[in-house]
């Protein structure tokens, strides 16, 4: 679990940002890397409003399955609504450190902008490994907000946002640098 909560106004802001052009482009890039195939079993950890789950579900089709978890019931309600026409998508409240699935259940497990918020990161990574099939794919995209660089001609607005991000970055769990046994680089 995380101390950062995506409910009410924060959940609305997150869903609005997820629909912007840049985020749609990022979803496309993630799908290019993930390469979900028809009939695959896929798990999204931290699904938010269900935007990625929806796109992945279109790829795996009704012979596949997309399971999506989030610790926020508000976000799960939105994800369920977003994916309502796809019976092969299951969205539920869940904890990344205690995944409610069988061993080796998924071809792919992914989390986008999620793992930096998980307090029990090692437990969550072990859970991902447990539910991932041998030879499966794991995609984790996490931004280290402490490295954000931005320049704007509107200096006051830029400074307000950078200050807000500074506050935000102290609330997240630092992602460890890749080290043997935790992460593998893939091409």
Backbone as a printed PyTorch tensor [residue, N CA C, xyz], in Angstrom:
tensor([[[  0.8380,  -1.1800,   0.0000],
         [  0.0000,   0.0000,   0.0000],
         [  0.8820,   1.2420,   0.0000]],

        [[  0.2390,   2.3610,  -0.1660],
         [  0.9490,   3.6220,  -0.2760],
         [  0.2560,   4.6780,   0.5820]],

        [[  1.0170,   5.6820,   0.9500],
         [  0.4230,   6.7940,   1.6910],
         [ -0.2600,   7.7780,   0.7480]],

        [[  0.0020,   7.6930,  -0.5440],
         [ -0.6150,   8.5780,  -1.5190],
         [ -1.9830,   8.0190,  -1.9010]],

        [[ -3.0110,   8.8330,  -1.8110],
         [ -4.3820,   8.3750,  -2.0630],
         [ -4.9260,   8.9860,  -3.3490]],

        [[ -5.5210,   8.1400,  -4.1900],
         [ -6.1460,   8.5980,  -5.4300],
         [ -7.6570,   8.4750,  -5.2820]],

        [[ -8.2430,   9.4340,  -4.5490],
         [ -9.6890,   9.4760,  -4.3450],
         [-10.1680,  10.8980,  -4.5910]],

        [[-11.4610,  11.0060,  -4.7940],
         [-12.1090,  12.3120,  -4.9640],
         [-11.3970,  13.1620,  -6.0170]],

        [[-10.9810,  14.4000,  -5.6480],
         [-10.3680,  15.3130,  -6.6100],
         [ -9.0910,  14.7390,  -7.2170]],

        [[ -8.2740,  14.0770,  -6.3970],
         [ -7.0220,  13.5150,  -6.9050],
         [ -7.3030,  12.4430,  -7.9540]],

        [[ -8.3130,  11.6260,  -7.7290],
         [ -8.6760,  10.6030,  -8.7090],
         [ -9.1700,  11.2410, -10.0000]],

        [[ -9.9590,  12.2950,  -9.8940],
         [-10.4480,  13.0060, -11.0950],
         [ -9.2980,  13.6180, -11.8720]],

        [[ -8.3420,  14.2040, -11.1690],
         [ -7.1810,  14.7970, -11.8360],
         [ -6.3790,  13.7080, -12.5430]],

        [[ -6.1550,  12.5890, -11.8580],
         [ -5.3880,  11.4940, -12.4510],
         [ -6.0650,  10.9860, -13.7150]],

        [[ -7.3830,  10.8250, -13.6860],
         [ -8.1100,  10.3420, -14.8680],
         [ -8.0630,  11.3630, -16.0000]],

        [[ -8.1370,  12.6470, -15.6740],
         [ -8.0470,  13.6850, -16.7070],
         [ -6.6760,  13.6840, -17.3690]],

        [[ -5.6340,  13.5740, -16.5610],
         [ -4.2790,  13.5340, -17.1110],
         [ -4.1040,  12.2940, -17.9860]],

        [[ -4.6730,  11.1740, -17.5820],
         [ -4.5360,   9.9270, -18.3370],
         [ -5.1320,  10.0230, -19.7350]],

        [[ -6.0390,  10.9530, -19.9390],
         [ -6.6950,  11.0860, -21.2420],
         [ -5.9970,  12.0760, -22.1730]],

        [[ -4.9640,  12.7660, -21.6930],
         [ -4.3170,  13.7720, -22.5420],
         [ -3.4730,  13.1070, -23.6290]],

        [[ -3.1360,  13.8770, -24.6340],
         [ -2.4100,  13.3830, -25.8080],
         [ -1.0920,  12.6970, -25.4420]],

        [[ -0.3120,  13.3100, -24.5570],
         [  0.9810,  12.7340, -24.1810],
         [  0.8210,  11.3670, -23.5260]],

        [[ -0.1890,  11.2390, -22.6840],
         [ -0.4060,   9.9530, -22.0080],
         [ -0.8990,   8.8890, -22.9880]],

        [[ -1.7270,   9.2780, -23.9360],
         [ -2.1690,   8.3310, -24.9640],
         [ -0.9670,   7.8490, -25.7730]],

        [[ -0.0450,   8.7570, -26.0740],
         [  1.1720,   8.3730, -26.7770],
         [  2.0240,   7.4260, -25.9610]],

        [[  2.1260,   7.6900, -24.6630],
         [  2.9020,   6.8020, -23.7960],
         [  2.2560,   5.4220, -23.7340]],

        [[  0.9240,   5.3620, -23.6860],
         [  0.2560,   4.0460, -23.7000],
         [  0.6280,   3.2760, -24.9620]],

        [[  0.6600,   3.9780, -26.0950],
         [  1.0460,   3.3290, -27.3460],
         [  2.4590,   2.7790, -27.2900]],

        [[  3.3960,   3.5470, -26.7160],
         [  4.7770,   3.0700, -26.5960],
         [  4.8720,   1.8580, -25.6670]],

        [[  4.1330,   1.9030, -24.5640],
         [  4.1460,   0.7740, -23.6290],
         [  3.5850,  -0.4780, -24.3150]],

        [[  2.5090,  -0.3140, -25.0750],
         [  1.9430,  -1.4590, -25.7990],
         [  2.9190,  -2.0030, -26.8340]],

        [[  3.6740,  -1.1330, -27.4880],
         [  4.6850,  -1.5850, -28.4370],
         [  5.7400,  -2.4530, -27.7580]],

        [[  6.1420,  -2.0570, -26.5570],
         [  7.1290,  -2.8330, -25.8030],
         [  6.4990,  -4.1250, -25.2780]],

        [[  5.2860,  -4.0250, -24.7560],
         [  4.6120,  -5.1680, -24.1510],
         [  4.2400,  -6.2410, -25.1750]],

        [[  3.7820,  -5.8230, -26.3280],
         [  3.3280,  -6.7110, -27.3910],
         [  2.3340,  -7.7670, -26.8930]],

        [[  1.2140,  -7.3310, -26.3070],
         [  0.2140,  -8.3030, -25.8560],
         [ -0.3700,  -9.0590, -27.0530]],

        [[ -0.5400, -10.3580, -26.8870],
         [ -0.9910, -11.2210, -27.9660],
         [ -2.3940, -11.7600, -27.6830]],

        [[ -3.1080, -12.0500, -28.7450],
         [ -4.4420, -12.6380, -28.6310],
         [ -4.3710, -13.8640, -27.7270]],

        [[ -5.2960, -13.9490, -26.7820],
         [ -5.4050, -15.1130, -25.9110],
         [ -4.5380, -15.0860, -24.6690]],

        [[ -3.7160, -14.0660, -24.4910],
         [ -2.8270, -14.0280, -23.3290],
         [ -3.5630, -13.6210, -22.0540]],

        [[ -2.9610, -13.9980, -20.9370],
         [ -3.4090, -13.6140, -19.5990],
         [ -2.4870, -12.4890, -19.1270]],

        [[ -3.0840, -11.3380, -18.7730],
         [ -2.2960, -10.1490, -18.4420],
         [ -2.8100,  -9.5580, -17.1320]],

        [[ -1.8810,  -9.1150, -16.2860],
         [ -2.2260,  -8.4640, -15.0210],
         [ -1.6650,  -7.0530, -15.0120]],

        [[ -2.5240,  -6.0870, -14.6970],
         [ -2.0790,  -4.7140, -14.4650],
         [ -2.1250,  -4.4260, -12.9770]],

        [[ -1.0000,  -4.0180, -12.4240],
         [ -0.9010,  -3.6350, -11.0180],
         [ -1.0360,  -2.1170, -10.9460]],

        [[ -2.0780,  -1.6520, -10.2660],
         [ -2.3180,  -0.2130, -10.1540],
         [ -2.9740,   0.3440, -11.4010]],

        [[ -4.1720,  -0.1130, -11.6830],
         [ -4.8270,   0.1990, -12.9620],
         [ -5.4450,   1.5830, -13.0400]],

        [[ -5.5600,   2.3010, -11.9360],
         [ -6.1800,   3.6190, -11.9960],
         [ -7.5410,   3.5440, -12.6490]],

        [[ -7.7970,   4.4220, -13.6040],
         [ -9.0950,   4.4780, -14.2770],
         [ -9.2980,   3.4500, -15.3750]],

        [[ -8.3440,   2.5540, -15.5920],
         [ -8.5220,   1.4630, -16.5480],
         [ -8.1290,   1.7590, -17.9800]],

        [[ -7.3780,   2.8360, -18.2100],
         [ -7.0160,   3.2030, -19.5760],
         [ -6.0780,   2.1900, -20.2210]],

        [[ -5.0600,   1.7620, -19.4910],
         [ -4.1670,   0.7250, -20.0270],
         [ -4.9020,  -0.6050, -20.1380]],

        [[ -5.6700,  -0.9710, -19.1330],
         [ -6.4030,  -2.2500, -19.1680],
         [ -7.2920,  -2.3220, -20.4020]],

        [[ -7.9350,  -1.2400, -20.7370],
         [ -8.8000,  -1.1840, -21.9160],
         [ -8.0050,  -1.4640, -23.1930]],

        [[ -6.8600,  -0.7890, -23.3390],
         [ -6.0390,  -0.9730, -24.5370],
         [ -5.4770,  -2.3910, -24.6200]],

        [[ -5.0190,  -2.9230, -23.5010],
         [ -4.4830,  -4.2890, -23.4880],
         [ -5.5910,  -5.2880, -23.8060]],

        [[ -6.7790,  -5.0580, -23.2690],
         [ -7.9150,  -5.9630, -23.5170],
         [ -8.2660,  -6.0110, -24.9990]],

        [[ -8.1390,  -4.8980, -25.6860],
         [ -8.3840,  -4.8830, -27.1330],
         [ -7.3880,  -5.8010, -27.8460]],

        [[ -6.1680,  -5.8870, -27.3300],
         [ -5.1320,  -6.7240, -27.9510],
         [ -5.3150,  -8.2080, -27.6530]],

        [[ -5.6160,  -8.5520, -26.4060],
         [ -5.7200,  -9.9790, -26.0580],
         [ -7.0550, -10.5670, -26.4980]],

        [[ -8.0610,  -9.7230, -26.6530],
         [ -9.3670, -10.1720, -27.1410],
         [-10.0820, -11.0960, -26.1750]],

        [[-11.2720, -11.5380, -26.5470],
         [-12.1140, -12.3320, -25.6420],
         [-11.5720, -13.7330, -25.3490]],

        [[-10.5570, -14.1850, -26.0810],
         [ -9.9470, -15.4750, -25.7400],
         [ -8.8550, -15.2990, -24.6940]],

        [[ -8.5190, -14.0550, -24.3810],
         [ -7.5420, -13.7520, -23.3400],
         [ -8.2410, -13.2520, -22.0940]],

        [[ -7.4440, -12.7220, -21.1800],
         [ -8.0030, -12.1790, -19.9430],
         [ -7.0910, -11.0700, -19.4410]],

        [[ -7.7090,  -9.9880, -18.9870],
         [ -6.9760,  -8.8990, -18.3440],
         [ -7.5200,  -8.7730, -16.9310]],

        [[ -6.6320,  -8.9170, -15.9680],
         [ -6.9720,  -8.6750, -14.5660],
         [ -6.2950,  -7.3690, -14.1790]],

        [[ -7.0270,  -6.5010, -13.5150],
         [ -6.5050,  -5.1880, -13.1490],
         [ -6.8350,  -4.9260, -11.6880]],

        [[ -5.8050,  -4.5630, -10.9260],
         [ -6.0250,  -4.2540,  -9.5130],
         [ -5.5920,  -2.8280,  -9.2180]],

        [[ -6.2070,  -2.2670,  -8.1940],
         [ -5.8240,  -0.9780,  -7.6510],
         [ -6.2840,  -0.9770,  -6.2020]],

        [[ -5.5840,  -0.2970,  -5.3250],
         [ -6.0250,  -0.2680,  -3.9240],
         [ -7.1440,   0.7370,  -3.6950]],

        [[ -7.4500,   1.5630,  -4.6990],
         [ -8.4990,   2.5660,  -4.5740],
         [ -9.8140,   2.0580,  -5.1630]],

        [[-10.8270,   1.9080,  -4.3300],
         [-12.1470,   1.4720,  -4.8080],
         [-12.7140,   2.4730,  -5.8110]],

        [[-12.4480,   3.7590,  -5.6110],
         [-12.9030,   4.7950,  -6.5280],
         [-12.3230,   4.5710,  -7.9210]],

        [[-11.0320,   4.2790,  -7.9890],
         [-10.3920,   4.0210,  -9.2760],
         [-10.9320,   2.7340,  -9.9070]],

        [[-11.1560,   1.7100,  -9.1070],
         [-11.6820,   0.4420,  -9.6310],
         [-13.0730,   0.6550, -10.2190]],

        [[-13.9050,   1.4330,  -9.5640],
         [-15.2350,   1.7260, -10.1270],
         [-15.1190,   2.3590, -11.5070]],

        [[-14.1860,   3.2960, -11.6500],
         [-13.9820,   3.9460, -12.9400],
         [-13.4340,   2.9560, -13.9640]],

        [[-12.4780,   2.1270, -13.5640],
         [-11.9090,   1.1290, -14.4790],
         [-12.9740,   0.1410, -14.9450]],

        [[-13.8360,  -0.2870, -14.0340],
         [-14.9240,  -1.2020, -14.4040],
         [-15.8430,  -0.5500, -15.4330]],

        [[-16.1560,   0.7050, -15.2310],
         [-17.0030,   1.4250, -16.1640],
         [-16.3140,   1.5750, -17.5220]],

        [[-15.0290,   1.8960, -17.4960],
         [-14.2540,   2.0930, -18.7180],
         [-14.1690,   0.8060, -19.5480]],

        [[-14.1220,  -0.3300, -18.8820],
         [-13.9460,  -1.6240, -19.5630],
         [-15.2300,  -2.4540, -19.5700]],

        [[-16.3640,  -1.8230, -19.3150],
         [-17.6370,  -2.5390, -19.1380],
         [-18.0280,  -3.4070, -20.3270]],

        [[-17.6650,  -3.0390, -21.5300],
         [-18.0490,  -3.8040, -22.7150],
         [-17.1460,  -4.9990, -22.9730]],

        [[-16.1620,  -5.2060, -22.1190],
         [-15.1990,  -6.2930, -22.3140],
         [-15.3170,  -7.2850, -21.1680]],

        [[-16.0340,  -8.3580, -21.4030],
         [-16.2720,  -9.3530, -20.3510],
         [-14.9910, -10.0330, -19.8960]],

        [[-13.9480,  -9.9810, -20.6750],
         [-12.6830, -10.6320, -20.3480],
         [-11.7680,  -9.7520, -19.4920]],

        [[-12.2960,  -8.6260, -19.0220],
         [-11.5420,  -7.7500, -18.1170],
         [-12.1510,  -7.8560, -16.7260]],

        [[-11.3040,  -8.0990, -15.7350],
         [-11.7440,  -8.1630, -14.3470],
         [-10.9640,  -7.1330, -13.5480]],

        [[-11.6700,  -6.1480, -13.0090],
         [-11.0560,  -5.0870, -12.2070],
         [-11.4810,  -5.2760, -10.7620]],

        [[-10.5080,  -5.2420,  -9.8510],
         [-10.8390,  -5.4360,  -8.4400],
         [ -9.8580,  -4.7020,  -7.5470]],

        [[-10.3310,  -4.3940,  -6.3590],
         [ -9.4600,  -3.7950,  -5.3500],
         [ -8.4390,  -4.8530,  -4.9390]],

        [[ -7.1940,  -4.4450,  -4.8670],
         [ -6.1470,  -5.3900,  -4.4900],
         [ -4.8920,  -4.6710,  -4.0420]],

        [[ -3.9990,  -5.4350,  -3.4510],
         [ -2.7500,  -4.9380,  -2.8960],
         [ -1.5960,  -5.5870,  -3.6530]],

        [[ -0.7020,  -4.7920,  -4.2060],
         [  0.4220,  -5.3080,  -4.9900],
         [  1.3320,  -6.2110,  -4.1740]],

        [[  1.3450,  -6.0530,  -2.8760],
         [  2.2030,  -6.8680,  -2.0180],
         [  1.5500,  -8.1920,  -1.6260]],

        [[  0.2860,  -8.3760,  -2.0030],
         [ -0.4510,  -9.6190,  -1.7260],
         [ -1.3940,  -9.8820,  -2.8960]],

        [[ -0.8270, -10.2270,  -4.0530],
         [ -1.6420, -10.4090,  -5.2500],
         [ -2.5800, -11.6020,  -5.0920]],

        [[ -3.8520, -11.4080,  -5.3840],
         [ -4.8600, -12.4550,  -5.1670],
         [ -4.9880, -13.4270,  -6.3530]],

        [[ -3.8400, -13.9090,  -6.8570],
         [ -3.8530, -14.7890,  -8.0220],
         [ -2.9360, -15.9820,  -7.7890]],

        [[ -3.1580, -17.0340,  -8.5660],
         [ -2.3650, -18.2570,  -8.4530],
         [ -0.9580, -18.0470,  -9.0050]],

        [[ -0.0700, -18.9340,  -8.6250],
         [  1.2880, -18.9250,  -9.1540],
         [  1.2620, -19.1020, -10.6670]],

        [[  2.1680, -18.4410, -11.3570],
         [  2.3730, -18.5960, -12.8070],
         [  1.0890, -18.4050, -13.6100]],

        [[  0.2620, -17.4650, -13.2240],
         [ -1.0400, -17.2690, -13.8670],
         [ -0.9900, -16.3670, -15.1000]],

        [[  0.0720, -15.5440, -15.2580],
         [  0.0330, -14.5010, -16.2730],
         [  1.2190, -14.5610, -17.2400]],

        [[  0.9200, -14.2800, -18.5050],
         [  1.9700, -14.1140, -19.5170],
         [  2.7090, -12.8030, -19.3090]],

        [[  1.9760, -11.7790, -18.8870],
         [  2.5420, -10.4440, -18.6900],
         [  1.9710,  -9.8300, -17.4160]],

        [[  2.8480,  -9.1800, -16.6650],
         [  2.4470,  -8.3580, -15.5220],
         [  3.0790,  -6.9890, -15.7450]],

        [[  2.2770,  -5.9290, -15.5730],
         [  2.8240,  -4.5930, -15.7600],
         [  2.2410,  -3.6150, -14.7520]],

        [[  3.0150,  -2.5680, -14.5130],
         [  2.5840,  -1.4740, -13.6410],
         [  3.1860,  -0.1800, -14.1520]],

        [[  2.3480,   0.7970, -14.4050],
         [  2.7920,   2.0680, -14.9550],
         [  2.5800,   3.1570, -13.8990]],

        [[  3.6670,   3.7860, -13.4920],
         [  3.6410,   4.8300, -12.4680],
         [  2.9670,   4.3230, -11.1870]],

        [[  3.3500,   3.1350, -10.7610],
         [  2.7410,   2.5170,  -9.5840],
         [  3.7940,   2.1010,  -8.5720]],

        [[  4.8200,   1.4230,  -9.0230],
         [  5.7430,   0.7970,  -8.0790],
         [  6.4960,   1.7970,  -7.2210]],

        [[  6.6370,   3.0270,  -7.6610],
         [  7.2900,   4.0280,  -6.8240],
         [  6.4220,   4.4430,  -5.6400]],

        [[  5.1500,   4.0560,  -5.6290],
         [  4.2420,   4.3890,  -4.5370],
         [  4.0210,   3.2340,  -3.5620]],

        [[  4.6030,   2.0890,  -3.8440],
         [  4.3600,   0.9010,  -3.0220],
         [  5.3410,   0.8820,  -1.8590]],

        [[  4.7930,   0.8870,  -0.6410],
         [  5.6320,   0.8950,   0.5490],
         [  6.4540,  -0.3970,   0.6820]],

        [[  5.8560,  -1.5180,   0.3790],
         [  6.5360,  -2.8120,   0.5000],
         [  6.9890,  -3.2780,  -0.8860]],

        [[  7.9670,  -2.5590,  -1.4500],
         [  8.4020,  -2.7950,  -2.8170],
         [  8.9480,  -4.2100,  -3.0240]],

        [[  9.8030,  -4.6770,  -2.1340],
         [ 10.3620,  -6.0270,  -2.2980],
         [  9.2650,  -7.0800,  -2.3140]],

        [[  8.2920,  -6.9480,  -1.4180],
         [  7.1820,  -7.9170,  -1.3790],
         [  6.3860,  -7.8660,  -2.6870]],

        [[  6.1600,  -6.6620,  -3.1980],
         [  5.4090,  -6.5260,  -4.4540],
         [  6.1690,  -7.1530,  -5.6190]],

        [[  7.4800,  -6.9380,  -5.6790],
         [  8.2770,  -7.5350,  -6.7560],
         [  8.2940,  -9.0590,  -6.6590]],

        [[  8.3440,  -9.5890,  -5.4500],
         [  8.2670, -11.0490,  -5.2690],
         [  6.9120, -11.5830,  -5.7280]],

        [[  5.8640, -10.8320,  -5.4390],
         [  4.5240, -11.2440,  -5.8710],
         [  4.4120, -11.2380,  -7.4010]],

        [[  4.9780, -10.2290,  -8.0330],
         [  4.9780, -10.1800,  -9.4980],
         [  5.6870, -11.4100, -10.0450]],

        [[  6.8290, -11.7250,  -9.4920],
         [  7.5800, -12.9030,  -9.9430],
         [  6.7710, -14.1810,  -9.7230]],

        [[  6.0690, -14.2580,  -8.6120],
         [  5.2780, -15.4530,  -8.2900],
         [  4.1530, -15.6920,  -9.2980]],

        [[  3.4430, -14.6380,  -9.6860],
         [  2.2750, -14.8150, -10.5670],
         [  2.6430, -14.8200, -12.0480]],

        [[  3.8900, -14.4710, -12.3700],
         [  4.3380, -14.4330, -13.7590],
         [  4.7840, -15.8260, -14.2020]],

        [[  4.3250, -16.2410, -15.3700],
         [  4.7300, -17.5380, -15.9200],
         [  6.2110, -17.5190, -16.2640]],

        [[  6.8660, -18.6780, -16.2090],
         [  8.2680, -18.7340, -16.6520],
         [  8.3810, -18.2120, -18.0920]],

        [[  9.3240, -17.3200, -18.3170],
         [  9.4920, -16.7230, -19.6320],
         [  8.5370, -15.5810, -19.9120]],

        [[  7.7030, -15.2240, -18.9200],
         [  6.7370, -14.1420, -19.0950],
         [  7.3980, -12.7790, -19.1300]],

        [[  6.5950, -11.7790, -19.4160],
         [  7.0810, -10.4090, -19.5460],
         [  6.6110,  -9.5610, -18.3670]],

        [[  7.5170,  -8.7530, -17.8570],
         [  7.1940,  -7.8110, -16.7840],
         [  7.6130,  -6.4280, -17.2480]],

        [[  6.6660,  -5.4990, -17.2360],
         [  6.9480,  -4.1220, -17.6250],
         [  6.6210,  -3.2290, -16.4400]],

        [[  7.6210,  -2.5130, -15.9590],
         [  7.4320,  -1.5540, -14.8750],
         [  7.9680,  -0.2160, -15.3610]],

        [[  7.1120,   0.7780, -15.4110],
         [  7.5220,   2.1230, -15.7970],
         [  7.3040,   3.0130, -14.5810]],

        [[  8.3930,   3.5410, -14.0540],
         [  8.3270,   4.4180, -12.8910],
         [  9.2390,   5.6070, -13.1200]],

        [[  8.7170,   6.7710, -12.8930],
         [  9.4830,   7.9930, -13.0800],
         [ 10.0720,   8.4400, -11.7510]],

        [[ 11.3240,   8.7760, -11.7650],
         [ 11.9550,   9.3730, -10.5950],
         [ 11.7030,  10.8760, -10.6870]],

        [[ 10.6620,  11.3410, -10.0080],
         [ 10.2340,  12.7320, -10.1240],
         [ 11.2820,  13.7070,  -9.6110]],

        [[ 12.2480,  13.2200,  -8.8380],
         [ 13.3160,  14.1040,  -8.3570],
         [ 14.1980,  14.5760,  -9.5020]],

        [[ 14.1080,  13.9000, -10.6510],
         [ 14.9500,  14.2730, -11.7920],
         [ 14.1900,  15.0860, -12.8410]],

        [[ 12.9640,  15.4830, -12.5280],
         [ 12.1540,  16.2460, -13.4870],
         [ 12.8350,  17.5750, -13.8200]],

        [[ 12.8770,  17.8570, -15.1020],
         [ 13.4450,  19.1180, -15.5830],
         [ 12.3790,  19.8020, -16.4240]],

        [[ 12.2030,  21.0870, -16.1780],
         [ 11.1840,  21.8110, -16.9230],
         [ 11.5980,  23.2770, -16.9900]],

        [[ 11.3460,  23.8630, -18.1120],
         [ 11.5780,  25.2990, -18.2470],
         [ 10.3770,  25.9080, -18.9570]],

        [[  9.9220,  27.0140, -18.4390],
         [  8.7760,  27.6960, -19.0080],
         [  9.0130,  29.1960, -18.9650]],

        [[  8.4010,  29.8950, -19.9000],
         [  8.4540,  31.3580, -19.8750],
         [  7.5890,  31.9380, -18.7590]],

        [[  6.7070,  31.1220, -18.2040],
         [  5.8590,  31.5540, -17.0860],
         [  6.5240,  31.0800, -15.7860]],

        [[  7.5050,  31.8300, -15.3500],
         [  8.3880,  31.4320, -14.2560],
         [  7.6320,  31.1410, -12.9610]],

        [[  6.6740,  31.9880, -12.6020],
         [  5.9490,  31.7800, -11.3380],
         [  5.1650,  30.4750, -11.3750]],

        [[  4.4620,  30.2160, -12.4680],
         [  3.7060,  28.9620, -12.5850],
         [  4.6540,  27.7710, -12.5650]],

        [[  5.7580,  27.8700, -13.3030],
         [  6.7290,  26.7910, -13.3370],
         [  7.2400,  26.4870, -11.9240]],

        [[  7.5500,  27.5170, -11.1620],
         [  8.0790,  27.3130,  -9.8110],
         [  7.0340,  26.6770,  -8.8950]],

        [[  5.7670,  27.0840,  -9.0120],
         [  4.7000,  26.4630,  -8.2060],
         [  4.6120,  24.9710,  -8.5030]],

        [[  4.6740,  24.6120,  -9.7720],
         [  4.5570,  23.1990, -10.1450],
         [  5.7860,  22.4230,  -9.6980]],

        [[  6.9760,  22.9730,  -9.8940],
         [  8.1860,  22.2790,  -9.4460],
         [  8.1910,  22.0900,  -7.9320]],

        [[  7.7040,  23.0780,  -7.2030],
         [  7.6000,  22.9510,  -5.7470],
         [  6.6060,  21.8560,  -5.3710]],

        [[  5.4870,  21.7980,  -6.0830],
         [  4.5060,  20.7340,  -5.8280],
         [  5.1130,  19.3680,  -6.1130]],

        [[  5.8700,  19.2370,  -7.1980],
         [  6.5130,  17.9550,  -7.5200],
         [  7.5640,  17.5930,  -6.4850]],

        [[  8.2510,  18.6060,  -5.9370],
         [  9.2380,  18.3380,  -4.8960],
         [  8.5580,  17.7190,  -3.6830]],

        [[  7.4220,  18.2630,  -3.3080],
         [  6.6380,  17.7060,  -2.2040],
         [  6.1760,  16.2930,  -2.5480]],

        [[  5.7020,  16.1170,  -3.7670],
         [  5.2350,  14.8090,  -4.2310],
         [  6.3600,  13.7800,  -4.1940]],

        [[  7.5420,  14.1560,  -4.6440],
         [  8.6330,  13.1890,  -4.7510],
         [  9.1140,  12.7060,  -3.3970]],

        [[  8.8740,  13.4760,  -2.3270],
         [  9.2610,  13.0010,  -0.9980],
         [  8.2480,  12.0080,  -0.4460]],

        [[  7.0690,  11.9130,  -1.0810],
         [  6.0330,  10.9890,  -0.6040],
         [  6.1730,   9.6010,  -1.2160]],

        [[  7.0550,   9.4490,  -2.2080],
         [  7.1600,   8.1720,  -2.8920],
         [  8.3460,   7.3750,  -2.3960]],

        [[  8.2680,   6.0690,  -2.5960],
         [  9.3440,   5.1680,  -2.2290],
         [ 10.3910,   5.2220,  -3.3350]],

        [[ 11.6480,   5.5030,  -3.0240],
         [ 12.6570,   5.5410,  -4.0800],
         [ 12.7930,   4.1710,  -4.7490]],

        [[ 12.7880,   4.1590,  -6.0650],
         [ 12.9810,   2.9290,  -6.8150],
         [ 14.4730,   2.6110,  -6.7760]],

        [[ 14.8130,   1.3760,  -6.4110],
         [ 16.2400,   1.0460,  -6.3670],
         [ 16.8360,   1.0350,  -7.7650]],

        [[ 18.1230,   1.3230,  -7.8460],
         [ 18.8120,   1.1970,  -9.1250],
         [ 18.8540,  -0.2830,  -9.4730]],

        [[ 18.8270,  -0.6030, -10.7790],
         [ 18.8820,  -2.0230, -11.1530],
         [ 20.0800,  -2.6980, -10.5270]],

        [[ 19.8150,  -3.8680,  -9.9480],
         [ 20.8920,  -4.6370,  -9.3560],
         [ 20.6270,  -6.1100,  -9.6150]],

        [[ 21.6550,  -6.8560,  -9.5830],
         [ 21.5540,  -8.2820,  -9.8850],
         [ 20.4730,  -8.9230,  -9.0290]],

        [[ 19.6280,  -9.7050,  -9.6520],
         [ 18.5970, -10.4140,  -8.9250],
         [ 17.2570,  -9.6900,  -8.8770]],

        [[ 17.2370,  -8.3820,  -9.0630],
         [ 15.9840,  -7.6360,  -9.0160],
         [ 15.4450,  -7.3380, -10.4070]],

        [[ 16.2880,  -6.7360, -11.2410],
         [ 15.8300,  -6.3080, -12.5500],
         [ 16.7760,  -6.8330, -13.6130]],

        [[ 16.2280,  -7.0670, -14.7650],
         [ 17.0370,  -7.4330, -15.9110],
         [ 16.6960,  -6.4730, -17.0270]],

        [[ 17.7050,  -5.9990, -17.7270],
         [ 17.4830,  -5.1290, -18.8670],
         [ 17.1380,  -5.9980, -20.0730]],

        [[ 16.2030,  -5.5620, -20.8500],
         [ 15.8340,  -6.3300, -22.0390],
         [ 15.8690,  -5.4160, -23.2470]],

        [[ 16.0430,  -6.0080, -24.3920],
         [ 16.0900,  -5.2000, -25.6170],
         [ 14.8130,  -5.3290, -26.3930]]])
